[in-house]
Amino acid sequence: FFPMCELGRSAAAGSDEARDAASPEAAPSTKRKREAWAPPGAVAAKRLRVTVAVATEGGDSAWAAQHATTLEAALSRAVDAAAAAEADSPIGNVVQYLLEHVLATSDHPPTRAKALAMLRAAKDPAAGAPEGRASTAEAATAAAAAGQAEAEARVEEEQRDGKCTFYFIGTTYLKSVDRLPAFHDVEPGALVERTVVATDAYRGAHAGDGTLVVSHRWEAPDEPDGTGTQLRALQAHLEAHPHISQVWIDYACMPQGERRTPAEGVLFKHMLRNVNLLYVGMPTLLLVDISYLSRFWTQFEAWLSMRECRSSGLLAAGASRQRCVMVCLHNATMGNEDVKLRQMWADVTPTAAHELLSKPDVTVTNQSDKVTQLEKIATLDDEVRAALGESGAASLRADGVSAAALPLGFEWDVLAAAGYAPAEVLARAITLVSHADADVREGALARVDAAGEGERGEALRALGLNPAHYPAKVLKCVGELEHTDGKVRKAAVQTLGKLPAGALAADGA
């Protein structure tokens, strides 16, 4: 649409009627202006058809076929709307109409940002003068400053509320491209804003919501994937995991380099400071090459992706609770670099991670990034403890969240300290006796076994189950159905098979 804004000026000024209407000397009355501007919409559309024909002759027939009708209709409406506005600057009104149309219809963040800046400049009295480059430049500077102030206010609010808004890219679009696009080159509609709340990320709210975060090494300062190898690996992963609907990858999801506006620069820094929320809270794809193991950002991201958040802080994720998947690229091979990377970072505590990542052989392009993220490591463990600690559980309890519905990261002793009754905590354990994770399942079974019959009965009734149908032995067998040992599973099936069918049916078992 931005070239169309220039075309709007050209189309409107190209007809004698439009030039007459734009001239105060030639348009002494509103009536004459209306008469002069009666045909310009059609004139502009005709001129656009000529432009489209030229583009087609130049070999851009696909562009013409896709956009000709849309551009022609929009420009025609813009010119006619400018005429009806009875303004002294009809050409400026054409451009303003087009920009407002972009703001109303575009869901492409870079496009909206550029349209907003241009519209502010167009509406600025100094920018409305037909001559004088200085006034136009001043208007553009003022618009940029206003956009920056708006972004700063947004960041201040999000920092206060403990959240950060990121851009994610749709997988349908990502699977269709043959080159990883930079943020400003992403097709309109493919980028979607998602606001990530820190406490939600720490509590695992995004672990299964169809998102994917990518950790990769930039192969060149201005382009991370010159050969397309990373993109092809990502696309293959998306094909194998069709439930993924949105992806975050820095090059396509953050405004890059000199193309950033001042406002985008503010948002970029905010996202960079909070990128840990993505790697610690969402499924992650690690695209590993040999150099991946020596870079600061990639090692930091890998370490975060191997953590799980618990009441006692950032811990090594259990074998069945891993969120990261590794794919080796270039000279790296599966069974070597991926194994080494896991050995390097899987069991590293936050204190040790800070020390290791501070070493001079962990390289980074921008040293300030390393300083910022090392500071974040120092506070991250405390933030996780707060989100999944006693105060966090008490807050959720006050909001009416039952113990059984709490995220896995809340540990048993924290629930009691937060005010949950013993029967409520036991009800949570009963719901977890068949959990796929062995550690979770065994911890739940231990609590169920240790509970008295009366307490167990109260917990079962709270879950809507008949205590007579679920003695401790039955609950244990339900948990053993998930056991890795086939003999244990078979014994559990045999025991459960002896139960009365009517009793099981009554509870929907």
LOMARDO-294215 format. One record per residue: x, y, z of N, C-alpha, C in turn. Coordinates in steps of 0.05 Angstrom, whole numbers, plus 5000, padded with zeros to 4 digits. Example, Ala and Ser with C-alpha at 12.3 -4.5 7.8 and 13.67 -1.06 7.14 Angstrom:
<pts>
526448865156524649105156526449345156/525749555142527349795143525850015157/
</pts>
This chain:
<pts>
501649765000500050005000501750255000/504250245009505850485010506550584983/507350414964507750514936505050624926/502850524935500250624926499750904936/500850974959500551244968501951444949/504351364939505651524919503951524894/502851294887501151284863498651454866/497751474891495451644896496051934889/498352024897499152294890499352324859/500652124847501052134819498352124803/496651944812494051914798492352164801/492252274825490552504829491652744815/494252784815495553014803495752984773/495252744763495752694734493552794716/491152844727489052944710488753244713/487853364691487553654691485553734713/483453574716481453644736482653634764/484253434769485453414796487353644801/488953714781490853944785489254194790/487054234776485454474780484354474808/483354244817482154234844484254274865/486654194860488854234880489854514881/489154674862490154944861488155144872/488855294893487055484905486155694884/488055774866487355984847485255884827/485455624821483655514800481055404812/480855414839478455294852477355494872/476055704862475055914880472655834897/471355614890468955544905468755244909/467255174930466854894936465354754913/463454894901461854784880463754704857/465454894849467254834827469154604834/470054594859471854384868470454114865/467854104873466353854871466153774841/465553964824465253904796467953804784/470053934793472753854782473553584792/472653514816473453254827471453034822/469453084806467452864801468652624788/470452654768471552404755474152294765/475552424785478252324790478552034799/476451924813476651644821477051464797/475451514777475651354752478351414738/479151674738481651744726484051594740/483951604766486051474781486151174776/483751054775483650764769484750694742/484150874723485150834696488250844695/489251044709492251074710493450834725/492050724745493050494759493250254740/491150224723491150004704493550014685/494350264678496650294661499150214677/499350294702501650214718501749914721/499549784726499449494728500349364702/499549474680500349364654503349384650/504549614659507449644657508849434675/507749394699508949194717508748914705/506548864691506248604678508248564656/508648774640510648764619513448714630/513948824655516548794667516948514679/514948344676515248064685513948014712/512648214724511448184750508448114748/507847924731505047864725503647744750/505147594767503847484791502947704809/504547904813503748134830501248264818/501248304792498948444779496448284783/496648024779494247854781493147854810/494947864829494047844857492948104868/494148324859493648584872492148794855/491948754830490848964813488049044821/486248854825483548924832483349064859/484748964878484749084905485849374905/488049414891489249674890487549874875/486449784853484749954837482350044852/480949864866478649934882479350124904/481450064918482250234941482950514932/484550534911485350794902483050954891/481250824877478850964867477251084890/476850914911475351014935476751244948/479451214949481051424963480751694949/480951694922480751944907477952064910/475951894908473151994910472652104939/473751964959473352064986474752324990/477152354978478552614980477052834967/475652774945474052984932471753064949/470452874961468052934978468753085003/471353075011472153205036472253505034/472153605009472053895005474454035018/476753905017479154025029480854175009/482654335019484454485001486654314990/487154085002489353914993488253634987/486853604965485653344958487753124955/490053194944492052984941492952874968/493353054987494052965014491852795026/489252855020487052695030487052415018/487952394993488152124981490051954997/492352065003494351915018493351855046/492052045059491052005086488951785086/487251775066485151575064486451295062/488451275044489851025040491150925066/492451105080493851025105491850935126/489551075128487550995147486350725139/486150675113485250415104487150195112/489750255110491750055119491549995149/491250205165490950165194488450005201/486350045186483849915192483749625183/485349555163485149285151487649115155/489949225160492349065161492748935188/493548685188494248545213497248485213/498848645197501648615195503048825212/504248765235505248965254507149165241/509149085225510949285212509449475194/507449375180505849545162504249745178/502949655199501449845216503150055228/505549975237507350175249508150385229/508850305204509650495184507350675176/504950555173502650715166501950915187/502150835213501551025234503551255234/506051205230508051415229507551605206/506951495182506351665159503851825163/501751705176499251845180499652075199/501252035220501752245239503252475225/505052405208506552615193504652765175/502752615162500952735143499052925158/498252855183496353025197497753255211/500353255214501753475226501553725209/500753945221500554195205503054265189/505354225202507854295188508254115164/507353865166507853685144505853725121/503653875127501653915107502454115085/504554265090505354465070506354315046/505554395022506454264997509354294991/510654495003513454544998514954555024/517554505022519254535046519954275058/522354175050523153925061523653925091/524354155101524954175129522454115146/520154225138517754185153516953895152/517253755129516653475127518453315145/520953375145522853225162522153265192/521453515199520653565226518253405234/516353385215513853235221514552945225/516352835208517052555210518452505236/520152695245521552665270519652665294/517652845292515652865312513952605314/513252495290511752245290513352015302/515952005296517651795307517851825337/518052075346518252115375515652035389/513452095376510852015388510551715389/511451575368511351285367513151165389/515451285392517351195413516151225440/514951455445513751505472511451305477/509951245457507751045460508950775466/511050695453512350445458513550435486/514750645495515850655522513750635543/511450755539509250735558508150445559/508050315536507250035535509149855550/511749905546513749735559513649785589/513350025597513150085626510749945639/508549935625506149795635506649495637/507949385616508449095616510449015637/512449185641514449125662513149135690/511249315694509849335719508149095724/506948985702505148755705506548485701/509148485698510648235695509948085670/509948215648509248075623510848205599/510648075577512048175553510548075528/510148255509508748185484510848115463/510547875451512347785430510747745404/512147735381510947665356511547375350/509547225343509946945333509146935304/510246745290509746715261508146455256/506146475239504446245234505946025219/505345775226506745555214505945505185/503545575178502745535149504445705131/504845955139506646135123509446035124/510445955148513145885151513845635134/511945455131512445215115512345275085/511445505078511145575050513445725038/515245835054517446005045519845835039/521545945021524045795015526545945026/526046155041528146315054527046435080/528546405101527646515127527446815125/525046935128524747225124525547385149/526547625144526947805166524247915175/524148035199521648125211520048305191/521348495179519948685162519248575135/520148335129519548205103517447995106/516447945130514447735134511847825121/510547645109507947695095505847805114/504348005106502248115124500347895133/499747895158497847695169499247455181/501847415175503247185185504347225213/504747475222505647525249503347575267/503447455291501347485311502547565337/501247755351502247835377501247645399/503047575417502247405440503547535465/501947595485502947705510503447475529/505947455538506747235556507147355584/505547245603505747325631507847145644/509647265659511947115671510946895688/509046945706508146735724506846505709/505446565687504246355671506346185658/508446315648510646165635512045985655/512546085679513845925699512045685708/509445725707507645515716506845315694/508145345670507745155649505245195632/504145435632501645485618501945455587/504345475577504745465548506045205539/506245015557507644765550506244615528/503644635526502144485506500244645490/500844905486498945085472499445115442/501144945431501544955402503745155393/505345245412507545425406510145275405/512145395391514845275389516745505388/518945485404521045685404523545555391/524945705375527245595361529845725372/531845555378534445655385536345575363/537745775352539545725329541845925330/543945855316546346035314546146195289/546646455291546846625267549446555252/549146475227551546405211553046645200/551646875199552947125190551647355206/553047575210551847795226549247905215/548847895189546448015178544347805169/545047545170543147345162543847075175/541946965190542646725205542746465189/541546465166541146205152541546245122/544046305114544546365086544146135067/544445885077544145655059541345535060/539745625079537045515082536845255097/539145165107539244905122537544915147/537645135162536145165186533145165180/532345315160529545325153528445055145/529944905129529044645121528744455145/530644475164530344305188527944385204/527444645206525044735221522444645207/522344665181520044585166519544285169/521644125169521343835173520143785201/521143935221520043895248517143965249/516344175235513544265235511744055221/512743945200511243735186510843485204/512843425220512643195238510943255263/510443505268508943585292506643775284/504643675271502543855260500944005281/501143935306499644085327500844365331/503344415322504644675326503344875307/502445095318501045295301502645555299/504345615319505845865319508745825328/510545965315513345935321514646205327/516446195347518146435352520946375344/522046525325524846515318525746795314/527946875327528647155331528747315305/529947205284530347365259527747445247/525747275248523147335235521247475255/521747455281519747545300520647785317/523047895311523948135324524948335303/524248595306525248795286528248795285/529448785261532248745258533749005248/536049045261538049245251537049515245/538149625223537549905216534749955207/533249745201530449775193528549825216/529549795240527849855264527150145265/524650205271523950485278524650535307/524650785316525250835344523350685363/520850665355518850525372519550225372/520250115349520949835348523449775363/525249975365527749935380527149905410/525150055420524350035448523149755453/521349665435520149405438522149185436/524049215418526149015414527748965440/528549185453530049155478528349025499/525849085500523948965520523748665515/523448585490523248305483525848155490/528048285484530648155488531148105518/530248295535530648265564528948035575/526747975561524847775571524747525555/526647485537526647255519526846995535/527847005560528046765577525346645582/523246805582520546705586519746495565/520646535541520046345520521546085523/524146105528525745855529525245695555/524345825576523845685601521045585603/519245685585516445615588515145485564/516545445542515345335518517045115506/515744935490517344725476519344865458/521744755456523944885442525344695423/525944795399527544645379530344755379/532344595384535144685384536344595357/537144785341538444725315541444745320/542744515324545444495335547544445313/549444635310551844575294554244585313/556644535302558944525320559444785335/558945015322559445275335557345335356/555045205354552845245374553845215402/555745025406556644955433558645155445/559345365430561245555440559945835443/557545875433556346145433554746195458/554646445467553246505492550246465489/549046595468546146585466545146295464/546446135447545445865442545745695467/547945725481548245565506546345655528/545845915530543946025549541145915543/540345915517537745825509537445515514/539545365508539545075512539145015542/540645165559540445115588537645175598/536445395589533745455597531745245588/532145145564530244945553530444675567/532544625582532944375597532044405626/530844635633529944675661526944605663/526144565688523344565695523044735719/520744875721520245055743518744915765/519844925789518644805813518645005836/517244935857517145105880519945155892/521744965887524444995898526345125877/525245225855526845375836527145245809/529145325794529645215767531244955771/530044735763531344475767531744335740/533344135739533743975715531143825709/530143845684527643715677527943415677/525943275687525942985687525942885658/526642625655526942505629524342525612/522142495625519542505610518342785610/519742975621518743245621520543435605/522043325588523843485571522143655551/522843905549521444075529523044125504/525544045504527244115481527743865463/527943925437528643725417531043825402/532943655397535443745383535543625355/536443795336536943705309539743805302/541443625293544243705286544443785257/545943995251546244115225549144125216/549644155190552344195179554143975188/556344035201558343835209557743695236/555643785249554743665274553243405268/553443205285552142955280550642865305/548342735301546742635323548442405337/548342405363549942215378552542335387/553242565377555742705385555142975397/554643175380554243445391551743465408/549643325401547143345417547643215445/549142995446549742865471551543045488/553543165475555443345489553943585500/552143695485550643935494548943865519/547643635518546143555541547843505566/550143385561552043335583553043595595/553343795578554344055587552344205604/549744175598547844355610545444235625/544943975622542543855633542343875663/544543845677544443845706545744085720/546044295705547344535715545444715731/546144795755544544965772544745255761/542845425769543045705761545745835769/546745785793549245895802551545805784/551545545778553745435761553445545732/550945575723550445675696551545955693/551046125713552146395713555146395712/556446215727559346205727560446105700/559145905689560145785663559745985640/557446105639556846295617558446555619/559546605642561246845646564046805635/564846565629567546505620568046645593/570646725588571346865564571146695538/571146425541570946265517568046215508/566146335522563346335514562946595499/562946585473563046835456560346945451/560247205446557747345440558447585423/556747655404557247885386556948145401/554848175417554248415432554748365461/556848465472557548405500555448495520/553948715513551848805531549648605534/549148445513547148235515547948035536/550447965537551447765556551147875585/551748135588551548255615548648245624/546848325606543948335613542848065621/543547865605542447595610543747465634/546247515639547547415664546147525689/545447785687543947905709541247765713/540047685690537447555691537647285704/539747135699540146875712540146905742/541447125751541647165780538947205794/536947305779534347355791532247145782/532746995761530746815750529946605770/531746485784531146275804529246385825/529746625834527946745854525146795843/525046885818522446935806520846675804/522146455797520746195795519846105822/521446135842520746055870518246215879/518146475872515846635880513346555865/513546495839511146415824510046155833/511745965842510845695849511145645879/511545855894511845825923509245855938/509445895964507145905981505246145974/506446375968504846605962503346565935/504746445916503446385890501146195893/501545985909499345785913497045915928/497646085948495546215964493946405946/495246535928493846715909491946565892/492846335881491046165865488746055881/489345975906487145875923485046085928/485946335932484046555936482446605911/483446535888481946565863480146325857/480046135876478345905872479445675858/482145665853483345445840483745215859/482744975853483044745871485844645870/486644495891489344375892489744185868/487644035861487843845839488343985812/487544235810487944375784490444535782/492044535804494544695803496644565784/498344735773500544625756502344445771/503744265757505444065769507744185786/508544435779510844555792510544605821/508044615831507544665859508144405874/509944425894510644185909508744145933/508743895943506643815962506743995987/509044045999509144196024508244486021/508544595997507744865991504644885993/503244685983500344695983499144716011/500244556029499344566057499844836069/502244946064502945206075501245426063/500145386039498445586027495645576036/494945376053492245366064490445156053/491444986034489744776024489444556045/487044456048486444246068487743986060/488443816079489743556073488143396053/485443396055483843246036484043356008/484343626005484743745979487443665967/489443655983492143585974492143295965/490743125981490642845974488942805948/486942955944485342945919487142995896/489043185899490943245878492642995872/493542865894495242625890493642405876/491142375882489542165869489342215839/489042475831488842535803491542485788/493642465803496342435791497442145792/495841955803496941685806497241555779/495941645758496241535731497741715713/499241905724500842095707502941945692/503542035667505441905650508341925661/508942135676511542165687511941995712/514041825712514441635734514841775760/516441995760516942135785514442245797/512742375780510242485789508442265800/508242055785506441825792507341705818/509841655822510741525846510441705871/510841965867510342145889507442155898/505642145878502842145884501941885897/502941665888502241405900503241385929/505541495934506641495961504841645980/503741875972501942025989499241875993/498341745972495841595974496141365993/498441225991498940996008499141076038/500241316042500741406070498241516083/496141576067493741696078492041496092/490541586112488641406126486141366109/484641166116482241096101480241316101/479941446124477941666125478841906108/481341976109482342206093482142136063/482741886056482641806028479641816018/477841726036475041726028474042016024/474842206041474042486038475142596011/477542526005478742625980477342515955/476642255956475242135934472442255930/471042305952468442425950468642705939/470742845946471143115935471543105904/472542885894472942855865470442725852/468342675868465942555857466142255853/467942125868468341835865467341695891/466441445887465441285910467841155924/468441215949470741095963470640795963/468240675963467940385964469140255939/469140405917470240295892473240335889/474440495906477240565902478840535928/479140295938480940255961483840305952/485640315971488440385964489640195943/488939935945489939745926489139805897/486739895894485739965867487140205856/487440405873488840645864491740585856/492940405870495740325864495740185837/493840015831493739875805493240075782/491640275787491140485767493740615759/495440675779498040795774499840605760/499740345767501540155755500940095726/498640175716497940145688499840305670/501140505682503040675667505940585671/506340365686509040275692510540185666/513140225666514740145642515139845641/514839705663515239415664512639275656/512739125635510338985626509038795646/510638665662509638485682507938625703/508938865710507539025730504839115718/504839195693502339285680500339045679/501438815672499638575669498338505695/499938515717498838455744496638655751/497038915744495139125750492539065735/492738995710490438935694488838705705/490238495714488938265725487438335751/488638505768487338585792484838745787/485138945769482839115762480638955748/481438745733479438585719477638425738/478438395762476738245782474738425795/474838695790472938875802470238845789/468038905804465338885793465039095770/464139005748463739185725461839415731/459839365747457939575754459239795770/461039725788462439925804464140105787/465539995768467140155750465440335733/463240225722461540375704460240615719/459740575745458440785760460141035762/462741005762464641225764465741305737/464741185716465741255689468541155685/469440945699472140845697472540695671/
</pts>
